[in-house]
Amino acid sequence: MGHNAQIRGYGLRRLTPAEQRADEHKFVGYLAIATALVALIPTVVALVSGVIGSRYIGMSYNTDDHMVYAAWMRQAMDGHLLFDNRFTTDAQPGLTVHVLFLVMGWVAKLLSIPITMTLFRVGASVGFVYLLASILRRTSANTYQFKLGLSLTVLSGGLGFLLWHDFGQSIVLPAPDALKSFMLDRLPVDVWQPEGFVFPSFLTNALFMVSLCLILGIFRCVLRVKDDPKQMWIGAGLSALLMNIHSYDMLLVSLVLIAFVAALAQKKQLTKQWILRAVAIGCGAIIPAIWFLYVLKSDAVFQARAATETFTPNFRQILLAYLPLICLALGGLVVKAHNNKTESAKLMYIGIGIYAALILVLTVAAGSHTTGYFFEAPVWVILFAVTIVCSYLVADENPTVSLITAWALVSLIAPYFPGLFQRKLMMGASIPWSILAGYGLNWLLRKQERTGRNLATTLVLLVLGGTSLRWLLREVVVYTPSNVSNTTRHPVFLSTEMQRILKSLDAEPGKRVLLALPGAANPKLDEQNNPVPDRFDTPILPDLAPIITGYTGTYSYAGHWSETPEYGKKCGDMYRFFLLRPFGSIKKVMSDEERAEFIAKTGATHALVPNADTVNLPLVDPTKLGTVLLNGGHFSLVRLNASK
C-alpha cells in the first residue's frame, strides 16, 4: 500500500495528487470486484455441488427470515403493491409497503427469487465499497490510510473465531472455563449476527447490504449538504427509503447525527444553514414513518410482530466481537492526542478516558444481564448523554472524521435503546470502528519503516479477518455439504419431491392456506448415539411451511417464529392436528370432529403430511383429511375437505 507521507527516505518517487487518486481509484475497483466474487462463492459452490435434480434455495443462513422477504417478493410478482403477512391465518388489512422487495419482486418475475436475491446482494455489496470510498476521500487520509480503512471495513470481524461455532448462540464446545464464565456461556456476536459486520452481511443478506448503502448515502449527503443544497433532496429520498425498508436504521442514524452535532459545536463548525439542511434530509422519513404508525395502529398482526422480543445480547458478547477494532481505534486516538500540542489534545485525553471507563462499567454491569433490557430508559439516556459528551471532546477538525467517530461511540450504546427489536440497532457497527482502527494503525505505525509497517498491516488484516474467513468456510464447508441451514430446521436444497410439492400447490386456484408441522432438527450422533455438540445434518423433518409460503405465496398457519403471532402455541396446534395419539410433550390430540372444526376456523385449504415411517411419528392418514394431490416418499400434499 502506498503511503506518501512516509515515502521520502526510501528511494521512491512521491506520487502526484493525480497519480494518487488514480491509484486509489484502481484499488477501489479491485476491492469491489473481489467483494463481488467472494459474495458469489456460496452460491457458486451450492450450484456446483448440489445433487442432480435438487434445487438450491438461494441461501443457507437465516433461511426462515429470507422466506419472509421471498413472500413479499412473491406478492409483488403476483401484481400486489400492498403486502400482507403470509405466515399467519389471522385477519389482517394488508397495508405493508416495502419498496425494496416490491422492486425485487418485479425483477424476480423474470429471473426467479433466488437469483434476484443474489444479484441484489452482490450489487449492493459493490455499491457499498464505492460509497465507503467516497466518504473516506473526505477524511484527507493518505493513500495507505485510505486503503487500510477500506480493507478493514470490508474484512474485519472480532475475536469470534477463537470461540467459533457453526450453530446457535451458546458456547457448547470446549473452551477455557474463565472465558466461558466471562461470556456467560454465550458466543460473541461476530459469530452469529451478520448485520453488525460488513463481510457476513454481503455474504448472506441483500436487505442488510442495501440498508448499509442507504446509511452511508445519508451520511454522505449530510456532509455535502453544507455546501450543496441539492443534497437535501437526495438525502431526503434516501431517508424515506431507509425508513421504509429498515426503519430501525433511521433511529440509529438520528442518534449518530445528534452526537455529530456535538462534535461540530466543539470545533465551532456548526451553522444554522447546515442544521436546517440536515433536518430537511431527516424529514424525508416523515411520510414513511406516518404510514408505519398507521399500519401499526390498524393491523393487529403487525402489532404482534412489532412486539416480538428481540433484545440486544449481553454487552460482553458485543465487546469481544469489536475489541480488536476498539483497541486500535482508541490507541490511535491516544497517539494522535499525544502528537497534538494544541489545547484540544487535553479534551481528547479526557474524552478517550471517559469512554474507556464507560466500556469498563458496561463490561462489569453485564455480569448480571441474562435477558430482557440491559437498561431502562432513564439509565440509557444518561449513557447516551455521556456518549455525546465524549463525541464533543474527541471532535476532529475534519467533519467527516468527527462523524465517523460519533458513529463509533454511539454504536455501542444505541443497541440498548429500550425498545423492541433493539438488536437491529447493531447495524453496521463495525464500519466506523474499522475506519478508526485504520486511523489508529496508521498513527501507531507512522514511524515504522515500510517493510515493518506492511508486515504489521498484513498481520492485523489476518487476525481481524479470521472471523470473516470462518463465515465463508461455514457456508461452503458446513451448511452446503450437510444440506442444513444455521436454523437446523431448514434445508439448503429442495429435493425433487419438494419441488413437486411447490409446483403442485402453486397450481392450486384461489387463496391457499397450508397446515404443516414446524419441522425437527437432526443432530449428528457419535458411536454411542449421543448428540455431537454443534453438529447437525439434513433435518429429519424439514420445516417446509416458510419455504412454501415464500416461494408460492401460500398462507401458513405456523410459518415463522416472529411473523406468526403466538408461534409456539400454533406449533403445538399443528402437532395436535397431525398426531393420532399423544406423543412426547403433546398430551392431547384432536379428534376427527375437532380437526374438521379447526380446518373451518382457520380457513385451511391444504395440508402437508409427512410419511409416518420417515419421521417415526403416529400421524393421521392423509386420505382421512381430504384429496391427496401428491403422494411422495416423504410427504403427501392434501387438499383439505372441511366436511370430514
Secondary structure, DSSP 8 states (H G I E B T S, - for coil): ---HHHHTTTT-----HHHHHHHHHHHHHHHHHHHHHHHHHHHHHHHHHS-TT-EE-S-SSSHHHHHHHHHHHHHHHTT-SSB--TT--S-----B--HHHHHHHHHHHHH-HHHHHHHHHHHHHHHHHHHHHHHHGGGT--HHHHHHHHHHHHH---SGGGG--SSSSB--S---HHHHHHTTTB--GGGT-GGGSHHHHHHH-HHHHHHHHHHHHHHHHHHHTTT-TTHHHHHHHHHHHHHHH-THHHHHHHHHHHHHHHHHHHTT---HHHHHHHHHHHHTTHHHHHHHHHHHHH-HHHHHHHT-------HHHHHHHHHHHHHHHHHHHHHHHHT--STHHHHHHHHHHHHHHHHHHHHHHGGG--SS-SS-HHHHHHHHHHHHHHHHHT--SSHHHHHHHHHHHHHTTGGG-SSTTGGGGGTTTHHHHHHHHHHHHHHHTTTS-HHHHHHHHHHHHHHHTHHHHHHHHIIIIIIHHHT--TTSSS-SEE-HHHHHHHHHHHTS-S--EEEE---B--EEE-TTS-EEEEEE-S-SB---HHHHHHHH--EESS--TTTSTTHHHHHHHHHHHHBSS-BTTB-----HHHHHHHHHHHT--EEEEE-HHHHT--B--GGGTEEEEEE-SSEEEEEE-TT-
